[in-house]
Structures are given as C-alpha cells and as structure tokens.
Amino acid sequence: MEKMFHWLAAYDKVAAIVVSLTVLIGAIIITPLCGLLFQCHCDWPWQRFYFDCNYFQPEVTHKCPWCTSDLAGLGSIGMALILAMLAALFSKPDMFAAKAIISRVMFGLTIFMLIATISGALAAYSQDYPHGIGGLYTIKVLMND
C-alpha cells in the first residue's frame, strides 16, 4: 500500500513548490503592477515600494483605487492570487520535471496578471479613477455625454 501512494507524496511536494513560487512571485509583482495599472507611483519592493503612492499625498484628488478601497484592493489581489494558485496547481499533468514546475508557475502568474488587470480596471471604473488602465474614466464620461 505504501508503494501505491508514493506518487501522491511526490505530487504534494511539487504542488507545494508550485503554489509557493506562484504566491511569492505574485506578492513581489503586485506593487509594481499597481503602479503600472493606476499610475499611482507604486514600485518594486526594493525600490520605493508603496511609499510614493498617490494615496499618501493629501493634495491628490484621485487616489489609487486599490489603496482607497479595502474591498477593491484586497478583493482584486486575493481573487487573483487564489485563481493563480489554482491554475498553477491544476495546469500541467507532467508533475516531476523542472520544466513542468516552471511552466505551471508561469501559467499561474499569467492568470494572476490577467485577473488583477481586469479587477483593477473594474476598480478604476467604479471609482471614476482617471489615471492609468486605459483611461476608463474618460470613456465613462464620454459615454454619459
């Protein structure tokens, strides 16, 4: 019986590696992604991180949608991370090769970026945020005129 479940133990180790790498890399890239999506001046953790975000600047009228709303920020990032972990976990059946681990992590991170971008666009749109993410606020104003 021990031999019968040997593959399961190996799968658990690979799954733990894949999920851990996906979450770790996702946590590192989320702040510069925020800066890219919202033009709010968030940056890499080893640079200025979130300390230059427009959320902390009192003179700014439009503040970062993810920082302004806990629901939008945590919901967007949480949903993106959960779906990325699931995508990485269940993506590639060849579970023992190093290439498979890398491709599963990359697939998970692709899903992460896609979901974070879509949910970021929705957050910007719902909060009438005029900067970054394709000028959705401008489109919304033009549609209402």
C-alpha positions as a Markdown table, in Angstrom:
| # | Residue | x | y | z |
|---|---|---|---|---|
| 1 | Met | 0.0 | 0.0 | 0.0 |
| 2 | Glu | 2.9 | 2.4 | 0.7 |
| 3 | Lys | 4.2 | 2.0 | -2.9 |
| 4 | Met | 0.7 | 2.6 | -4.2 |
| 5 | Phe | 0.6 | 6.2 | -2.8 |
| 6 | His | 4.3 | 7.0 | -3.4 |
| 7 | Trp | 3.3 | 9.2 | -6.4 |
| 8 | Leu | 0.9 | 11.2 | -4.1 |
| 9 | Ala | 3.7 | 12.2 | -1.8 |
| 10 | Ala | 5.8 | 13.4 | -4.8 |
| 11 | Tyr | 2.8 | 15.3 | -6.1 |
| 12 | Asp | 2.3 | 17.0 | -2.8 |
| 13 | Lys | 5.9 | 18.3 | -2.8 |
| 14 | Val | 5.6 | 19.6 | -6.4 |
| 15 | Ala | 2.2 | 21.2 | -5.6 |
| 16 | Ala | 3.7 | 22.9 | -2.6 |
| 17 | Ile | 6.6 | 24.2 | -4.7 |
| 18 | Val | 4.3 | 25.4 | -7.5 |
| 19 | Val | 1.9 | 27.2 | -5.2 |
| 20 | Ser | 4.6 | 28.7 | -3.0 |
| 21 | Leu | 6.5 | 30.1 | -6.0 |
| 22 | Thr | 3.3 | 31.5 | -7.6 |
| 23 | Val | 2.3 | 33.2 | -4.4 |
| 24 | Leu | 5.9 | 34.5 | -3.7 |
| 25 | Ile | 6.3 | 35.9 | -7.2 |
| 26 | Gly | 2.8 | 37.3 | -7.2 |
| 27 | Ala | 3.4 | 39.1 | -3.9 |
| 28 | Ile | 6.6 | 40.7 | -5.3 |
| 29 | Ile | 5.0 | 41.9 | -8.6 |
| 30 | Ile | 1.7 | 43.2 | -7.2 |
| 31 | Thr | 3.0 | 46.6 | -6.1 |
| 32 | Pro | 4.7 | 47.5 | -9.4 |
| 33 | Leu | 1.6 | 46.1 | -11.2 |
| 34 | Cys | -0.5 | 48.5 | -9.1 |
| 35 | Gly | 1.8 | 51.4 | -10.2 |
| 36 | Leu | 1.5 | 50.3 | -13.8 |
| 37 | Leu | -2.2 | 49.9 | -13.8 |
| 38 | Phe | -3.1 | 53.1 | -11.9 |
| 39 | Gln | 0.0 | 55.3 | -12.5 |
| 40 | Cys | 0.0 | 55.9 | -8.7 |
| 41 | His | 3.8 | 55.6 | -8.3 |
| 42 | Cys | 3.9 | 52.2 | -6.5 |
| 43 | Asp | 7.1 | 50.4 | -7.4 |
| 44 | Trp | 9.2 | 47.3 | -6.7 |
| 45 | Pro | 9.7 | 46.3 | -3.0 |
| 46 | Trp | 13.4 | 47.0 | -3.2 |
| 47 | Gln | 12.9 | 50.5 | -4.6 |
| 48 | Arg | 10.2 | 52.8 | -3.1 |
| 49 | Phe | 7.5 | 50.1 | -2.8 |
| 50 | Tyr | 4.2 | 51.8 | -1.9 |
| 51 | Phe | 5.7 | 54.8 | -0.1 |
| 52 | Asp | 5.3 | 57.1 | -3.1 |
| 53 | Cys | 1.7 | 56.0 | -3.8 |
| 54 | Asn | -0.7 | 58.9 | -4.5 |
| 55 | Tyr | -2.9 | 57.5 | -1.7 |
| 56 | Phe | -0.5 | 59.1 | 0.8 |
| 57 | Gln | -0.4 | 62.5 | -0.9 |
| 58 | Pro | -3.0 | 64.8 | 0.6 |
| 59 | Glu | -3.1 | 67.2 | -2.4 |
| 60 | Val | -4.1 | 64.5 | -4.9 |
| 61 | Thr | -7.8 | 64.4 | -5.7 |
| 62 | His | -7.9 | 61.0 | -7.3 |
| 63 | Lys | -6.2 | 58.3 | -5.2 |
| 64 | Cys | -5.2 | 54.8 | -6.0 |
| 65 | Pro | -8.3 | 52.6 | -6.3 |
| 66 | Trp | -6.7 | 49.6 | -4.6 |
| 67 | Cys | -5.4 | 51.6 | -1.7 |
| 68 | Thr | -8.6 | 53.7 | -1.3 |
| 69 | Ser | -11.0 | 50.7 | -1.1 |
| 70 | Asp | -10.1 | 47.7 | 1.0 |
| 71 | Leu | -12.8 | 45.7 | -0.8 |
| 72 | Ala | -11.4 | 46.6 | -4.2 |
| 73 | Gly | -7.7 | 46.1 | -3.2 |
| 74 | Leu | -7.9 | 43.0 | -1.1 |
| 75 | Gly | -10.7 | 41.5 | -3.3 |
| 76 | Ser | -8.8 | 42.1 | -6.5 |
| 77 | Ile | -5.4 | 40.8 | -5.2 |
| 78 | Gly | -6.9 | 38.0 | -3.2 |
| 79 | Met | -9.0 | 36.7 | -6.1 |
| 80 | Ala | -6.1 | 37.0 | -8.5 |
| 81 | Leu | -3.8 | 35.1 | -6.1 |
| 82 | Ile | -6.4 | 32.3 | -5.4 |
| 83 | Leu | -7.1 | 31.8 | -9.1 |
| 84 | Ala | -3.4 | 31.9 | -9.9 |
| 85 | Met | -2.7 | 29.2 | -7.3 |
| 86 | Leu | -5.5 | 27.0 | -8.6 |
| 87 | Ala | -4.3 | 27.5 | -12.2 |
| 88 | Ala | -0.7 | 26.6 | -11.3 |
| 89 | Leu | -1.8 | 23.7 | -9.2 |
| 90 | Phe | -4.1 | 22.0 | -11.8 |
| 91 | Ser | -2.4 | 23.1 | -15.0 |
| 92 | Lys | 0.2 | 20.6 | -16.2 |
| 93 | Pro | -0.1 | 16.8 | -15.7 |
| 94 | Asp | 3.7 | 16.1 | -16.1 |
| 95 | Met | 4.5 | 16.9 | -12.4 |
| 96 | Phe | 8.1 | 15.7 | -12.0 |
| 97 | Ala | 10.1 | 17.7 | -14.5 |
| 98 | Ala | 11.6 | 21.1 | -13.6 |
| 99 | Lys | 10.2 | 22.5 | -16.9 |
| 100 | Ala | 6.8 | 21.5 | -15.8 |
| 101 | Ile | 7.1 | 23.3 | -12.5 |
| 102 | Ile | 8.3 | 26.5 | -14.3 |
| 103 | Ser | 5.5 | 26.3 | -16.9 |
| 104 | Arg | 2.9 | 25.8 | -14.1 |
| 105 | Val | 4.2 | 28.8 | -12.2 |
| 106 | Met | 4.2 | 30.9 | -15.4 |
| 107 | Phe | 0.7 | 29.8 | -16.2 |
| 108 | Gly | -0.4 | 30.7 | -12.7 |
| 109 | Leu | 1.3 | 34.1 | -12.9 |
| 110 | Thr | -0.4 | 34.7 | -16.3 |
| 111 | Ile | -3.7 | 34.1 | -14.7 |
| 112 | Phe | -2.7 | 36.3 | -11.8 |
| 113 | Met | -1.8 | 39.2 | -14.1 |
| 114 | Leu | -5.0 | 38.8 | -16.2 |
| 115 | Ile | -7.3 | 38.7 | -13.2 |
| 116 | Ala | -5.5 | 41.6 | -11.4 |
| 117 | Thr | -5.7 | 43.7 | -14.5 |
| 118 | Ile | -9.4 | 43.0 | -15.1 |
| 119 | Ser | -10.3 | 43.6 | -11.5 |
| 120 | Gly | -8.1 | 46.7 | -11.4 |
| 121 | Ala | -9.9 | 48.0 | -14.4 |
| 122 | Leu | -13.2 | 47.4 | -12.7 |
| 123 | Ala | -12.0 | 49.1 | -9.5 |
| 124 | Ala | -10.8 | 52.2 | -11.5 |
| 125 | Tyr | -14.1 | 52.3 | -13.5 |
| 126 | Ser | -16.3 | 52.0 | -10.4 |
| 127 | Gln | -14.3 | 54.7 | -8.5 |
| 128 | Asp | -14.1 | 57.1 | -11.5 |
| 129 | Tyr | -10.3 | 57.0 | -11.4 |
| 130 | Pro | -9.0 | 59.0 | -14.3 |
| 131 | His | -5.3 | 57.7 | -14.5 |
| 132 | Gly | -3.8 | 54.6 | -15.9 |
| 133 | Ile | -5.6 | 51.4 | -17.1 |
| 134 | Gly | -6.7 | 52.7 | -20.4 |
| 135 | Gly | -8.5 | 55.9 | -19.4 |
| 136 | Leu | -11.7 | 54.0 | -18.4 |
| 137 | Tyr | -12.9 | 57.1 | -16.6 |
| 138 | Thr | -12.6 | 59.2 | -19.7 |
| 139 | Ile | -14.6 | 56.6 | -21.7 |
| 140 | Lys | -17.3 | 56.5 | -19.0 |
| 141 | Val | -17.6 | 60.3 | -19.1 |
| 142 | Leu | -17.8 | 60.4 | -22.9 |
| 143 | Met | -20.5 | 57.7 | -22.9 |
| 144 | Asn | -22.6 | 59.8 | -20.4 |
| 145 | Asp | -22.4 | 62.9 | -22.6 |
